[in-house]
Amino acid sequence: MKRAELLRYLQSHGCELYREGAKHSVWWNPGNRRTSAVPRHAEIVEPTAWAICKDLGVPRPGKR
């Protein structure tokens, strides 16, 4: 999954960028106050994307 696609998906579920780190962006879900680090890779493998969604408390994106 492309990083931009994952970020759009997270935003559509109410998540917001919390801060920029050195190698990751930290996103948070203000609804449940959970955070997760999103790596700055062009491609993010699906298991990592699913773990990010689980950390933030949003449903994982559908499989391709």
C-alpha positions in Angstrom: 0.0 0.0 0.0 1.3 3.4 -0.9 2.1 5.7 2.1 -0.2 8.5 0.7 -3.0 6.1 0.4 -2.7 4.9 4.0 -2.5 8.5 5.2 -5.7 9.4 3.3 -7.4 6.3 4.8 -6.4 7.3 8.3 -7.6 10.9 7.8 -10.9 9.6 6.5 -11.3 7.8 9.9 -10.6 10.9 11.9 -6.9 10.5 12.6 -4.6 13.5 12.6 -0.9 14.1 12.3 0.5 14.6 15.8 4.1 15.3 15.1 7.0 14.6 12.7 9.9 12.5 14.0 13.3 11.8 12.5 12.2 8.7 10.5 8.5 8.4 11.3 5.4 10.5 11.5 3.3 10.1 14.6 -0.4 10.0 14.0 -3.1 10.0 16.6 -6.8 9.3 16.9 -8.4 12.1 19.0 -11.5 10.0 19.5 -9.8 7.3 21.6 -6.4 9.2 22.2 -4.3 6.4 20.7 -1.1 7.0 18.7 1.0 5.1 16.2 4.2 5.7 14.2 4.0 5.7 10.4 7.3 5.1 8.6 8.3 7.3 5.8 8.6 4.6 3.1 7.0 5.0 -0.3 5.5 1.5 0.1 4.2 0.2 3.4 3.6 -3.5 3.5 0.1 -4.6 4.4 0.9 -6.2 7.8 2.5 -3.0 8.9 -0.5 -0.9 7.7 -2.8 -3.3 9.5 -0.8 -2.9 12.7 -0.9 0.9 12.4 -4.7 0.8 12.0 -5.0 -1.5 15.0 -2.8 0.8 17.1 -5.1 3.7 16.2 -8.3 1.8 16.7 -9.6 2.0 13.1 -10.7 -0.9 10.9 -7.9 -2.2 8.6 -8.2 -1.4 4.9 -9.7 -4.0 2.6 -7.4 -6.5 0.9 -6.5 -5.9 -2.7 
